[in-house]
Amino acid sequence: LTEVYSSSPALGRYFRSARVLEFYNDTSTVFYQLEFSVPPSPEGFVENTMSPSFIGSVLRQSIYD
């Protein structure tokens, strides 16, 4: 995850860290925490660019690539 987000053209400059919160081996489920540092910016930036769906899309695109 660290490589995916730190190298992302859209999110790389905001990405700070990723860490695993929980891992369930029996179901291969991982819960992780991503940390971004976003400076004060125009209204709507966080709601649009930093939305959970956009952040998830960056990860999915990396998997597909």
PDBQT receptor file of N, H, CA, C and O in Angstrom, charges set to zero:
ATOM      1  N   LEU A   1       0.813  -1.202   0.000  1.00  0.00    +0.000 N 
ATOM      2  CA  LEU A   1       0.000   0.000   0.000  1.00  0.00    +0.000 C 
ATOM      3  C   LEU A   1       0.851   1.258   0.000  1.00  0.00    +0.000 C 
ATOM      4  O   LEU A   1       0.521   2.249  -0.653  1.00  0.00    +0.000 OA
ATOM      5  N   THR A   2       1.938   1.207   0.733  1.00  0.00    +0.000 N 
ATOM      6  H   THR A   2       2.207   0.403   1.263  1.00  0.00    +0.000 HD
ATOM      7  CA  THR A   2       2.801   2.377   0.801  1.00  0.00    +0.000 C 
ATOM      8  C   THR A   2       3.297   2.772  -0.588  1.00  0.00    +0.000 C 
ATOM      9  O   THR A   2       3.285   3.950  -0.944  1.00  0.00    +0.000 OA
ATOM     10  N   GLU A   3       3.731   1.788  -1.366  1.00  0.00    +0.000 N 
ATOM     11  H   GLU A   3       3.740   0.831  -1.076  1.00  0.00    +0.000 HD
ATOM     12  CA  GLU A   3       4.226   2.083  -2.714  1.00  0.00    +0.000 C 
ATOM     13  C   GLU A   3       3.107   2.596  -3.625  1.00  0.00    +0.000 C 
ATOM     14  O   GLU A   3       3.311   3.525  -4.408  1.00  0.00    +0.000 OA
ATOM     15  N   VAL A   4       1.931   1.986  -3.516  1.00  0.00    +0.000 N 
ATOM     16  H   VAL A   4       1.765   1.232  -2.881  1.00  0.00    +0.000 HD
ATOM     17  CA  VAL A   4       0.799   2.388  -4.365  1.00  0.00    +0.000 C 
ATOM     18  C   VAL A   4       0.452   3.846  -4.137  1.00  0.00    +0.000 C 
ATOM     19  O   VAL A   4       0.338   4.615  -5.091  1.00  0.00    +0.000 OA
ATOM     20  N   TYR A   5       0.284   4.230  -2.887  1.00  0.00    +0.000 N 
ATOM     21  H   TYR A   5       0.377   3.605  -2.112  1.00  0.00    +0.000 HD
ATOM     22  CA  TYR A   5      -0.156   5.595  -2.604  1.00  0.00    +0.000 C 
ATOM     23  C   TYR A   5       0.961   6.628  -2.694  1.00  0.00    +0.000 C 
ATOM     24  O   TYR A   5       0.711   7.763  -3.099  1.00  0.00    +0.000 OA
ATOM     25  N   SER A   6       2.177   6.264  -2.329  1.00  0.00    +0.000 N 
ATOM     26  H   SER A   6       2.380   5.342  -2.000  1.00  0.00    +0.000 HD
ATOM     27  CA  SER A   6       3.257   7.255  -2.429  1.00  0.00    +0.000 C 
ATOM     28  C   SER A   6       3.633   7.540  -3.880  1.00  0.00    +0.000 C 
ATOM     29  O   SER A   6       4.152   8.615  -4.180  1.00  0.00    +0.000 OA
ATOM     30  N   SER A   7       3.381   6.599  -4.779  1.00  0.00    +0.000 N 
ATOM     31  H   SER A   7       2.960   5.725  -4.536  1.00  0.00    +0.000 HD
ATOM     32  CA  SER A   7       3.698   6.823  -6.193  1.00  0.00    +0.000 C 
ATOM     33  C   SER A   7       2.503   7.307  -7.009  1.00  0.00    +0.000 C 
ATOM     34  O   SER A   7       2.635   7.530  -8.213  1.00  0.00    +0.000 OA
ATOM     35  N   SER A   8       1.357   7.469  -6.390  1.00  0.00    +0.000 N 
ATOM     36  H   SER A   8       1.250   7.287  -5.412  1.00  0.00    +0.000 HD
ATOM     37  CA  SER A   8       0.154   7.918  -7.090  1.00  0.00    +0.000 C 
ATOM     38  C   SER A   8       0.274   9.383  -7.508  1.00  0.00    +0.000 C 
ATOM     39  O   SER A   8       0.561  10.240  -6.672  1.00  0.00    +0.000 OA
ATOM     40  N   PRO A   9       0.057   9.683  -8.803  1.00  0.00    +0.000 N 
ATOM     41  CA  PRO A   9       0.081  11.084  -9.237  1.00  0.00    +0.000 C 
ATOM     42  C   PRO A   9      -0.985  11.939  -8.532  1.00  0.00    +0.000 C 
ATOM     43  O   PRO A   9      -0.776  13.128  -8.297  1.00  0.00    +0.000 OA
ATOM     44  N   ALA A  10      -2.102  11.336  -8.206  1.00  0.00    +0.000 N 
ATOM     45  H   ALA A  10      -2.273  10.369  -8.397  1.00  0.00    +0.000 HD
ATOM     46  CA  ALA A  10      -3.193  12.089  -7.586  1.00  0.00    +0.000 C 
ATOM     47  C   ALA A  10      -3.028  12.251  -6.084  1.00  0.00    +0.000 C 
ATOM     48  O   ALA A  10      -3.402  13.285  -5.531  1.00  0.00    +0.000 OA
ATOM     49  N   LEU A  11      -2.469  11.235  -5.408  1.00  0.00    +0.000 N 
ATOM     50  H   LEU A  11      -2.166  10.395  -5.857  1.00  0.00    +0.000 HD
ATOM     51  CA  LEU A  11      -2.443  11.263  -3.942  1.00  0.00    +0.000 C 
ATOM     52  C   LEU A  11      -1.046  11.234  -3.324  1.00  0.00    +0.000 C 
ATOM     53  O   LEU A  11      -0.906  11.427  -2.116  1.00  0.00    +0.000 OA
ATOM     54  N   GLY A  12      -0.017  10.996  -4.129  1.00  0.00    +0.000 N 
ATOM     55  H   GLY A  12      -0.131  10.838  -5.110  1.00  0.00    +0.000 HD
ATOM     56  CA  GLY A  12       1.334  10.832  -3.600  1.00  0.00    +0.000 C 
ATOM     57  C   GLY A  12       1.821  11.971  -2.726  1.00  0.00    +0.000 C 
ATOM     58  O   GLY A  12       2.478  11.735  -1.712  1.00  0.00    +0.000 OA
ATOM     59  N   ARG A  13       1.514  13.183  -3.098  1.00  0.00    +0.000 N 
ATOM     60  H   ARG A  13       0.980  13.374  -3.921  1.00  0.00    +0.000 HD
ATOM     61  CA  ARG A  13       2.015  14.328  -2.311  1.00  0.00    +0.000 C 
ATOM     62  C   ARG A  13       1.326  14.466  -0.955  1.00  0.00    +0.000 C 
ATOM     63  O   ARG A  13       1.831  15.156  -0.070  1.00  0.00    +0.000 OA
ATOM     64  N   TYR A  14       0.173  13.811  -0.789  1.00  0.00    +0.000 N 
ATOM     65  H   TYR A  14      -0.237  13.250  -1.508  1.00  0.00    +0.000 HD
ATOM     66  CA  TYR A  14      -0.568  13.885   0.472  1.00  0.00    +0.000 C 
ATOM     67  C   TYR A  14      -0.359  12.660   1.363  1.00  0.00    +0.000 C 
ATOM     68  O   TYR A  14      -0.619  12.712   2.566  1.00  0.00    +0.000 OA
ATOM     69  N   PHE A  15       0.107  11.566   0.775  1.00  0.00    +0.000 N 
ATOM     70  H   PHE A  15       0.318  11.524  -0.202  1.00  0.00    +0.000 HD
ATOM     71  CA  PHE A  15       0.221  10.304   1.511  1.00  0.00    +0.000 C 
ATOM     72  C   PHE A  15       1.335  10.367   2.543  1.00  0.00    +0.000 C 
ATOM     73  O   PHE A  15       2.423  10.872   2.265  1.00  0.00    +0.000 OA
ATOM     74  N   ARG A  16       1.057   9.845   3.749  1.00  0.00    +0.000 N 
ATOM     75  H   ARG A  16       0.174   9.435   3.976  1.00  0.00    +0.000 HD
ATOM     76  CA  ARG A  16       2.060   9.833   4.814  1.00  0.00    +0.000 C 
ATOM     77  C   ARG A  16       2.392   8.417   5.266  1.00  0.00    +0.000 C 
ATOM     78  O   ARG A  16       3.570   8.096   5.424  1.00  0.00    +0.000 OA
ATOM     79  N   SER A  17       1.393   7.555   5.482  1.00  0.00    +0.000 N 
ATOM     80  H   SER A  17       0.436   7.816   5.353  1.00  0.00    +0.000 HD
ATOM     81  CA  SER A  17       1.700   6.209   5.968  1.00  0.00    +0.000 C 
ATOM     82  C   SER A  17       0.511   5.268   5.793  1.00  0.00    +0.000 C 
ATOM     83  O   SER A  17      -0.624   5.689   5.572  1.00  0.00    +0.000 OA
ATOM     84  N   ALA A  18       0.825   3.966   5.904  1.00  0.00    +0.000 N 
ATOM     85  H   ALA A  18       1.748   3.624   6.084  1.00  0.00    +0.000 HD
ATOM     86  CA  ALA A  18      -0.195   2.921   5.899  1.00  0.00    +0.000 C 
ATOM     87  C   ALA A  18       0.199   1.904   6.955  1.00  0.00    +0.000 C 
ATOM     88  O   ALA A  18       1.375   1.566   7.094  1.00  0.00    +0.000 OA
ATOM     89  N   ARG A  19      -0.778   1.422   7.695  1.00  0.00    +0.000 N 
ATOM     90  H   ARG A  19      -1.733   1.697   7.583  1.00  0.00    +0.000 HD
ATOM     91  CA  ARG A  19      -0.470   0.393   8.683  1.00  0.00    +0.000 C 
ATOM     92  C   ARG A  19      -1.630  -0.578   8.791  1.00  0.00    +0.000 C 
ATOM     93  O   ARG A  19      -2.790  -0.207   8.610  1.00  0.00    +0.000 OA
ATOM     94  N   VAL A  20      -1.302  -1.822   9.088  1.00  0.00    +0.000 N 
ATOM     95  H   VAL A  20      -0.360  -2.123   9.235  1.00  0.00    +0.000 HD
ATOM     96  CA  VAL A  20      -2.309  -2.860   9.258  1.00  0.00    +0.000 C 
ATOM     97  C   VAL A  20      -2.869  -2.752  10.669  1.00  0.00    +0.000 C 
ATOM     98  O   VAL A  20      -2.121  -2.750  11.647  1.00  0.00    +0.000 OA
ATOM     99  N   LEU A  21      -4.188  -2.664  10.765  1.00  0.00    +0.000 N 
ATOM    100  H   LEU A  21      -4.796  -2.665   9.971  1.00  0.00    +0.000 HD
ATOM    101  CA  LEU A  21      -4.846  -2.629  12.067  1.00  0.00    +0.000 C 
ATOM    102  C   LEU A  21      -5.210  -4.030  12.535  1.00  0.00    +0.000 C 
ATOM    103  O   LEU A  21      -5.012  -4.374  13.700  1.00  0.00    +0.000 OA
ATOM    104  N   GLU A  22      -5.745  -4.838  11.622  1.00  0.00    +0.000 N 
ATOM    105  H   GLU A  22      -5.906  -4.558  10.675  1.00  0.00    +0.000 HD
ATOM    106  CA  GLU A  22      -6.129  -6.216  11.940  1.00  0.00    +0.000 C 
ATOM    107  C   GLU A  22      -5.929  -7.082  10.706  1.00  0.00    +0.000 C 
ATOM    108  O   GLU A  22      -6.078  -6.619   9.575  1.00  0.00    +0.000 OA
ATOM    109  N   PHE A  23      -5.591  -8.339  10.937  1.00  0.00    +0.000 N 
ATOM    110  H   PHE A  23      -5.470  -8.715  11.856  1.00  0.00    +0.000 HD
ATOM    111  CA  PHE A  23      -5.432  -9.295   9.845  1.00  0.00    +0.000 C 
ATOM    112  C   PHE A  23      -6.056 -10.612  10.278  1.00  0.00    +0.000 C 
ATOM    113  O   PHE A  23      -5.718 -11.150  11.333  1.00  0.00    +0.000 OA
ATOM    114  N   TYR A  24      -6.965 -11.128   9.463  1.00  0.00    +0.000 N 
ATOM    115  H   TYR A  24      -7.239 -10.691   8.606  1.00  0.00    +0.000 HD
ATOM    116  CA  TYR A  24      -7.625 -12.394   9.736  1.00  0.00    +0.000 C 
ATOM    117  C   TYR A  24      -7.171 -13.404   8.696  1.00  0.00    +0.000 C 
ATOM    118  O   TYR A  24      -7.610 -13.367   7.547  1.00  0.00    +0.000 OA
ATOM    119  N   ASN A  25      -6.294 -14.301   9.104  1.00  0.00    +0.000 N 
ATOM    120  H   ASN A  25      -5.937 -14.331  10.038  1.00  0.00    +0.000 HD
ATOM    121  CA  ASN A  25      -5.706 -15.258   8.188  1.00  0.00    +0.000 C 
ATOM    122  C   ASN A  25      -6.737 -16.228   7.617  1.00  0.00    +0.000 C 
ATOM    123  O   ASN A  25      -6.638 -16.623   6.455  1.00  0.00    +0.000 OA
ATOM    124  N   ASP A  26      -7.722 -16.613   8.421  1.00  0.00    +0.000 N 
ATOM    125  H   ASP A  26      -7.803 -16.293   9.365  1.00  0.00    +0.000 HD
ATOM    126  CA  ASP A  26      -8.705 -17.591   7.964  1.00  0.00    +0.000 C 
ATOM    127  C   ASP A  26      -9.591 -17.067   6.835  1.00  0.00    +0.000 C 
ATOM    128  O   ASP A  26     -10.093 -17.852   6.030  1.00  0.00    +0.000 OA
ATOM    129  N   THR A  27      -9.786 -15.759   6.768  1.00  0.00    +0.000 N 
ATOM    130  H   THR A  27      -9.378 -15.122   7.422  1.00  0.00    +0.000 HD
ATOM    131  CA  THR A  27     -10.617 -15.175   5.702  1.00  0.00    +0.000 C 
ATOM    132  C   THR A  27      -9.815 -14.280   4.764  1.00  0.00    +0.000 C 
ATOM    133  O   THR A  27     -10.372 -13.707   3.828  1.00  0.00    +0.000 OA
ATOM    134  N   SER A  28      -8.523 -14.157   5.007  1.00  0.00    +0.000 N 
ATOM    135  H   SER A  28      -8.071 -14.622   5.768  1.00  0.00    +0.000 HD
ATOM    136  CA  SER A  28      -7.649 -13.273   4.220  1.00  0.00    +0.000 C 
ATOM    137  C   SER A  28      -8.183 -11.846   4.186  1.00  0.00    +0.000 C 
ATOM    138  O   SER A  28      -8.135 -11.174   3.156  1.00  0.00    +0.000 OA
ATOM    139  N   THR A  29      -8.685 -11.402   5.314  1.00  0.00    +0.000 N 
ATOM    140  H   THR A  29      -8.725 -11.948   6.151  1.00  0.00    +0.000 HD
ATOM    141  CA  THR A  29      -9.224 -10.049   5.451  1.00  0.00    +0.000 C 
ATOM    142  C   THR A  29      -8.230  -9.175   6.207  1.00  0.00    +0.000 C 
ATOM    143  O   THR A  29      -7.705  -9.570   7.248  1.00  0.00    +0.000 OA
ATOM    144  N   VAL A  30      -7.979  -7.981   5.669  1.00  0.00    +0.000 N 
ATOM    145  H   VAL A  30      -8.405  -7.660   4.824  1.00  0.00    +0.000 HD
ATOM    146  CA  VAL A  30      -7.057  -7.043   6.310  1.00  0.00    +0.000 C 
ATOM    147  C   VAL A  30      -7.764  -5.703   6.481  1.00  0.00    +0.000 C 
ATOM    148  O   VAL A  30      -8.382  -5.190   5.549  1.00  0.00    +0.000 OA
ATOM    149  N   PHE A  31      -7.665  -5.152   7.670  1.00  0.00    +0.000 N 
ATOM    150  H   PHE A  31      -7.163  -5.568   8.427  1.00  0.00    +0.000 HD
ATOM    151  CA  PHE A  31      -8.140  -3.792   7.931  1.00  0.00    +0.000 C 
ATOM    152  C   PHE A  31      -6.895  -2.935   8.097  1.00  0.00    +0.000 C 
ATOM    153  O   PHE A  31      -6.011  -3.259   8.890  1.00  0.00    +0.000 OA
ATOM    154  N   TYR A  32      -6.829  -1.845   7.351  1.00  0.00    +0.000 N 
ATOM    155  H   TYR A  32      -7.547  -1.581   6.707  1.00  0.00    +0.000 HD
ATOM    156  CA  TYR A  32      -5.656  -1.002   7.408  1.00  0.00    +0.000 C 
ATOM    157  C   TYR A  32      -6.061   0.453   7.568  1.00  0.00    +0.000 C 
ATOM    158  O   TYR A  32      -7.202   0.834   7.307  1.00  0.00    +0.000 OA
ATOM    159  N   GLN A  33      -5.110   1.245   7.998  1.00  0.00    +0.000 N 
ATOM    160  H   GLN A  33      -4.183   0.936   8.210  1.00  0.00    +0.000 HD
ATOM    161  CA  GLN A  33      -5.318   2.684   8.188  1.00  0.00    +0.000 C 
ATOM    162  C   GLN A  33      -4.358   3.419   7.279  1.00  0.00    +0.000 C 
ATOM    163  O   GLN A  33      -3.154   3.164   7.283  1.00  0.00    +0.000 OA
ATOM    164  N   LEU A  34      -4.906   4.331   6.502  1.00  0.00    +0.000 N 
ATOM    165  H   LEU A  34      -5.884   4.538   6.499  1.00  0.00    +0.000 HD
ATOM    166  CA  LEU A  34      -4.086   5.187   5.644  1.00  0.00    +0.000 C 
ATOM    167  C   LEU A  34      -4.052   6.577   6.262  1.00  0.00    +0.000 C 
ATOM    168  O   LEU A  34      -5.069   7.071   6.749  1.00  0.00    +0.000 OA
ATOM    169  N   GLU A  35      -2.895   7.200   6.243  1.00  0.00    +0.000 N 
ATOM    170  H   GLU A  35      -2.069   6.799   5.847  1.00  0.00    +0.000 HD
ATOM    171  CA  GLU A  35      -2.771   8.557   6.771  1.00  0.00    +0.000 C 
ATOM    172  C   GLU A  35      -2.353   9.496   5.648  1.00  0.00    +0.000 C 
ATOM    173  O   GLU A  35      -1.361   9.263   4.958  1.00  0.00    +0.000 OA
ATOM    174  N   PHE A  36      -3.129  10.561   5.481  1.00  0.00    +0.000 N 
ATOM    175  H   PHE A  36      -3.935  10.751   6.041  1.00  0.00    +0.000 HD
ATOM    176  CA  PHE A  36      -2.845  11.593   4.495  1.00  0.00    +0.000 C 
ATOM    177  C   PHE A  36      -2.729  12.926   5.219  1.00  0.00    +0.000 C 
ATOM    178  O   PHE A  36      -3.390  13.145   6.234  1.00  0.00    +0.000 OA
ATOM    179  N   SER A  37      -1.904  13.800   4.708  1.00  0.00    +0.000 N 
ATOM    180  H   SER A  37      -1.367  13.622   3.883  1.00  0.00    +0.000 HD
ATOM    181  CA  SER A  37      -1.758  15.151   5.247  1.00  0.00    +0.000 C 
ATOM    182  C   SER A  37      -2.194  16.119   4.155  1.00  0.00    +0.000 C 
ATOM    183  O   SER A  37      -1.525  16.277   3.134  1.00  0.00    +0.000 OA
ATOM    184  N   VAL A  38      -3.323  16.756   4.398  1.00  0.00    +0.000 N 
ATOM    185  H   VAL A  38      -3.866  16.627   5.227  1.00  0.00    +0.000 HD
ATOM    186  CA  VAL A  38      -3.896  17.629   3.380  1.00  0.00    +0.000 C 
ATOM    187  C   VAL A  38      -3.856  19.073   3.878  1.00  0.00    +0.000 C 
ATOM    188  O   VAL A  38      -4.433  19.382   4.921  1.00  0.00    +0.000 OA
ATOM    189  N   PRO A  39      -3.183  19.956   3.146  1.00  0.00    +0.000 N 
ATOM    190  CA  PRO A  39      -3.134  21.366   3.547  1.00  0.00    +0.000 C 
ATOM    191  C   PRO A  39      -4.507  22.020   3.343  1.00  0.00    +0.000 C 
ATOM    192  O   PRO A  39      -5.353  21.490   2.623  1.00  0.00    +0.000 OA
ATOM    193  N   PRO A  40      -4.714  23.159   3.976  1.00  0.00    +0.000 N 
ATOM    194  CA  PRO A  40      -5.962  23.884   3.727  1.00  0.00    +0.000 C 
ATOM    195  C   PRO A  40      -6.125  24.103   2.224  1.00  0.00    +0.000 C 
ATOM    196  O   PRO A  40      -5.185  24.497   1.534  1.00  0.00    +0.000 OA
ATOM    197  N   SER A  41      -7.310  23.845   1.742  1.00  0.00    +0.000 N 
ATOM    198  H   SER A  41      -8.074  23.524   2.303  1.00  0.00    +0.000 HD
ATOM    199  CA  SER A  41      -7.527  23.914   0.297  1.00  0.00    +0.000 C 
ATOM    200  C   SER A  41      -8.946  24.360  -0.014  1.00  0.00    +0.000 C 
ATOM    201  O   SER A  41      -9.772  24.519   0.885  1.00  0.00    +0.000 OA
ATOM    202  N   PRO A  42      -9.219  24.561  -1.299  1.00  0.00    +0.000 N 
ATOM    203  CA  PRO A  42     -10.544  25.021  -1.699  1.00  0.00    +0.000 C 
ATOM    204  C   PRO A  42     -11.650  24.076  -1.217  1.00  0.00    +0.000 C 
ATOM    205  O   PRO A  42     -11.438  22.875  -1.051  1.00  0.00    +0.000 OA
ATOM    206  N   GLU A  43     -12.797  24.637  -1.005  1.00  0.00    +0.000 N 
ATOM    207  H   GLU A  43     -12.969  25.612  -1.140  1.00  0.00    +0.000 HD
ATOM    208  CA  GLU A  43     -13.944  23.861  -0.562  1.00  0.00    +0.000 C 
ATOM    209  C   GLU A  43     -14.250  22.746  -1.555  1.00  0.00    +0.000 C 
ATOM    210  O   GLU A  43     -14.211  22.957  -2.767  1.00  0.00    +0.000 OA
ATOM    211  N   GLY A  44     -14.551  21.577  -1.043  1.00  0.00    +0.000 N 
ATOM    212  H   GLY A  44     -14.583  21.406  -0.059  1.00  0.00    +0.000 HD
ATOM    213  CA  GLY A  44     -14.889  20.445  -1.884  1.00  0.00    +0.000 C 
ATOM    214  C   GLY A  44     -13.719  19.519  -2.178  1.00  0.00    +0.000 C 
ATOM    215  O   GLY A  44     -13.924  18.405  -2.660  1.00  0.00    +0.000 OA
ATOM    216  N   PHE A  45     -12.496  19.956  -1.898  1.00  0.00    +0.000 N 
ATOM    217  H   PHE A  45     -12.329  20.861  -1.507  1.00  0.00    +0.000 HD
ATOM    218  CA  PHE A  45     -11.328  19.129  -2.196  1.00  0.00    +0.000 C 
ATOM    219  C   PHE A  45     -11.362  17.818  -1.413  1.00  0.00    +0.000 C 
ATOM    220  O   PHE A  45     -11.234  16.735  -1.985  1.00  0.00    +0.000 OA
ATOM    221  N   VAL A  46     -11.535  17.931  -0.107  1.00  0.00    +0.000 N 
ATOM    222  H   VAL A  46     -11.639  18.811   0.358  1.00  0.00    +0.000 HD
ATOM    223  CA  VAL A  46     -11.538  16.735   0.729  1.00  0.00    +0.000 C 
ATOM    224  C   VAL A  46     -12.722  15.843   0.381  1.00  0.00    +0.000 C 
ATOM    225  O   VAL A  46     -12.571  14.623   0.312  1.00  0.00    +0.000 OA
ATOM    226  N   GLU A  47     -13.884  16.420   0.163  1.00  0.00    +0.000 N 
ATOM    227  H   GLU A  47     -14.006  17.411   0.219  1.00  0.00    +0.000 HD
ATOM    228  CA  GLU A  47     -15.070  15.634  -0.136  1.00  0.00    +0.000 C 
ATOM    229  C   GLU A  47     -14.953  14.905  -1.463  1.00  0.00    +0.000 C 
ATOM    230  O   GLU A  47     -15.507  13.815  -1.608  1.00  0.00    +0.000 OA
ATOM    231  N   ASN A  48     -14.255  15.468  -2.429  1.00  0.00    +0.000 N 
ATOM    232  H   ASN A  48     -13.806  16.353  -2.311  1.00  0.00    +0.000 HD
ATOM    233  CA  ASN A  48     -14.154  14.871  -3.748  1.00  0.00    +0.000 C 
ATOM    234  C   ASN A  48     -12.860  14.091  -3.952  1.00  0.00    +0.000 C 
ATOM    235  O   ASN A  48     -12.895  12.889  -4.217  1.00  0.00    +0.000 OA
ATOM    236  N   THR A  49     -11.732  14.760  -3.833  1.00  0.00    +0.000 N 
ATOM    237  H   THR A  49     -11.704  15.736  -3.619  1.00  0.00    +0.000 HD
ATOM    238  CA  THR A  49     -10.445  14.118  -4.106  1.00  0.00    +0.000 C 
ATOM    239  C   THR A  49     -10.067  13.115  -3.017  1.00  0.00    +0.000 C 
ATOM    240  O   THR A  49      -9.494  12.069  -3.320  1.00  0.00    +0.000 OA
ATOM    241  N   MET A  50     -10.368  13.408  -1.788  1.00  0.00    +0.000 N 
ATOM    242  H   MET A  50     -10.833  14.258  -1.542  1.00  0.00    +0.000 HD
ATOM    243  CA  MET A  50      -9.974  12.529  -0.697  1.00  0.00    +0.000 C 
ATOM    244  C   MET A  50     -11.126  11.644  -0.224  1.00  0.00    +0.000 C 
ATOM    245  O   MET A  50     -11.088  11.146   0.901  1.00  0.00    +0.000 OA
ATOM    246  N   SER A  51     -12.127  11.442  -1.036  1.00  0.00    +0.000 N 
ATOM    247  H   SER A  51     -12.158  11.847  -1.950  1.00  0.00    +0.000 HD
ATOM    248  CA  SER A  51     -13.264  10.605  -0.651  1.00  0.00    +0.000 C 
ATOM    249  C   SER A  51     -12.835   9.133  -0.594  1.00  0.00    +0.000 C 
ATOM    250  O   SER A  51     -11.924   8.728  -1.316  1.00  0.00    +0.000 OA
ATOM    251  N   PRO A  52     -13.478   8.344   0.248  1.00  0.00    +0.000 N 
ATOM    252  CA  PRO A  52     -13.145   6.916   0.321  1.00  0.00    +0.000 C 
ATOM    253  C   PRO A  52     -13.246   6.213  -1.041  1.00  0.00    +0.000 C 
ATOM    254  O   PRO A  52     -12.443   5.326  -1.333  1.00  0.00    +0.000 OA
ATOM    255  N   SER A  53     -14.202   6.588  -1.860  1.00  0.00    +0.000 N 
ATOM    256  H   SER A  53     -14.854   7.308  -1.624  1.00  0.00    +0.000 HD
ATOM    257  CA  SER A  53     -14.335   5.922  -3.159  1.00  0.00    +0.000 C 
ATOM    258  C   SER A  53     -13.162   6.259  -4.080  1.00  0.00    +0.000 C 
ATOM    259  O   SER A  53     -12.691   5.392  -4.817  1.00  0.00    +0.000 OA
ATOM    260  N   PHE A  54     -12.685   7.504  -4.049  1.00  0.00    +0.000 N 
ATOM    261  H   PHE A  54     -13.067   8.208  -3.451  1.00  0.00    +0.000 HD
ATOM    262  CA  PHE A  54     -11.537   7.884  -4.878  1.00  0.00    +0.000 C 
ATOM    263  C   PHE A  54     -10.276   7.175  -4.403  1.00  0.00    +0.000 C 
ATOM    264  O   PHE A  54      -9.508   6.656  -5.213  1.00  0.00    +0.000 OA
ATOM    265  N   ILE A  55     -10.064   7.154  -3.100  1.00  0.00    +0.000 N 
ATOM    266  H   ILE A  55     -10.688   7.575  -2.442  1.00  0.00    +0.000 HD
ATOM    267  CA  ILE A  55      -8.883   6.497  -2.536  1.00  0.00    +0.000 C 
ATOM    268  C   ILE A  55      -8.906   5.007  -2.868  1.00  0.00    +0.000 C 
ATOM    269  O   ILE A  55      -7.868   4.430  -3.193  1.00  0.00    +0.000 OA
ATOM    270  N   GLY A  56     -10.080   4.381  -2.789  1.00  0.00    +0.000 N 
ATOM    271  H   GLY A  56     -10.923   4.850  -2.525  1.00  0.00    +0.000 HD
ATOM    272  CA  GLY A  56     -10.216   2.977  -3.174  1.00  0.00    +0.000 C 
ATOM    273  C   GLY A  56      -9.964   2.760  -4.648  1.00  0.00    +0.000 C 
ATOM    274  O   GLY A  56      -9.401   1.736  -5.038  1.00  0.00    +0.000 OA
ATOM    275  N   SER A  57     -10.372   3.707  -5.472  1.00  0.00    +0.000 N 
ATOM    276  H   SER A  57     -10.829   4.538  -5.155  1.00  0.00    +0.000 HD
ATOM    277  CA  SER A  57     -10.162   3.598  -6.922  1.00  0.00    +0.000 C 
ATOM    278  C   SER A  57      -8.679   3.613  -7.278  1.00  0.00    +0.000 C 
ATOM    279  O   SER A  57      -8.261   2.928  -8.211  1.00  0.00    +0.000 OA
ATOM    280  N   VAL A  58      -7.884   4.383  -6.548  1.00  0.00    +0.000 N 
ATOM    281  H   VAL A  58      -8.224   4.939  -5.789  1.00  0.00    +0.000 HD
ATOM    282  CA  VAL A  58      -6.442   4.420  -6.789  1.00  0.00    +0.000 C 
ATOM    283  C   VAL A  58      -5.846   3.033  -6.530  1.00  0.00    +0.000 C 
ATOM    284  O   VAL A  58      -5.001   2.569  -7.294  1.00  0.00    +0.000 OA
ATOM    285  N   LEU A  59      -6.282   2.376  -5.461  1.00  0.00    +0.000 N 
ATOM    286  H   LEU A  59      -6.969   2.753  -4.840  1.00  0.00    +0.000 HD
ATOM    287  CA  LEU A  59      -5.790   1.037  -5.153  1.00  0.00    +0.000 C 
ATOM    288  C   LEU A  59      -6.250   0.037  -6.211  1.00  0.00    +0.000 C 
ATOM    289  O   LEU A  59      -5.446  -0.769  -6.681  1.00  0.00    +0.000 OA
ATOM    290  N   ARG A  60      -7.518   0.074  -6.591  1.00  0.00    +0.000 N 
ATOM    291  H   ARG A  60      -8.170   0.729  -6.209  1.00  0.00    +0.000 HD
ATOM    292  CA  ARG A  60      -8.032  -0.840  -7.615  1.00  0.00    +0.000 C 
ATOM    293  C   ARG A  60      -7.299  -0.663  -8.939  1.00  0.00    +0.000 C 
ATOM    294  O   ARG A  60      -6.983  -1.645  -9.610  1.00  0.00    +0.000 OA
ATOM    295  N   GLN A  61      -7.027   0.582  -9.316  1.00  0.00    +0.000 N 
ATOM    296  H   GLN A  61      -7.283   1.380  -8.770  1.00  0.00    +0.000 HD
ATOM    297  CA  GLN A  61      -6.315   0.833 -10.576  1.00  0.00    +0.000 C 
ATOM    298  C   GLN A  61      -4.922   0.223 -10.529  1.00  0.00    +0.000 C 
ATOM    299  O   GLN A  61      -4.454  -0.337 -11.520  1.00  0.00    +0.000 OA
ATOM    300  N   SER A  62      -4.266   0.329  -9.394  1.00  0.00    +0.000 N 
ATOM    301  H   SER A  62      -4.647   0.784  -8.589  1.00  0.00    +0.000 HD
ATOM    302  CA  SER A  62      -2.932  -0.262  -9.253  1.00  0.00    +0.000 C 
ATOM    303  C   SER A  62      -3.008  -1.777  -9.387  1.00  0.00    +0.000 C 
ATOM    304  O   SER A  62      -2.134  -2.382 -10.008  1.00  0.00    +0.000 OA
ATOM    305  N   ILE A  63      -4.013  -2.389  -8.830  1.00  0.00    +0.000 N 
ATOM    306  H   ILE A  63      -4.723  -1.899  -8.326  1.00  0.00    +0.000 HD
ATOM    307  CA  ILE A  63      -4.175  -3.846  -8.924  1.00  0.00    +0.000 C 
ATOM    308  C   ILE A  63      -4.416  -4.237 -10.376  1.00  0.00    +0.000 C 
ATOM    309  O   ILE A  63      -3.819  -5.200 -10.858  1.00  0.00    +0.000 OA
ATOM    310  N   TYR A  64      -5.273  -3.514 -11.077  1.00  0.00    +0.000 N 
ATOM    311  H   TYR A  64      -5.757  -2.731 -10.685  1.00  0.00    +0.000 HD
ATOM    312  CA  TYR A  64      -5.578  -3.824 -12.472  1.00  0.00    +0.000 C 
ATOM    313  C   TYR A  64      -4.367  -3.626 -13.382  1.00  0.00    +0.000 C 
ATOM    314  O   TYR A  64      -4.168  -4.379 -14.335  1.00  0.00    +0.000 OA
ATOM    315  N   ASP A  65      -3.559  -2.603 -13.079  1.00  0.00    +0.000 N 
ATOM    316  H   ASP A  65      -3.721  -1.991 -12.305  1.00  0.00    +0.000 HD
ATOM    317  CA  ASP A  65      -2.376  -2.335 -13.895  1.00  0.00    +0.000 C 
ATOM    318  C   ASP A  65      -1.362  -3.445 -13.703  1.00  0.00    +0.000 C 
ATOM    319  O   ASP A  65      -0.289  -3.411 -14.304  1.00  0.00    +0.000 OA
TER     320      ASP A  65
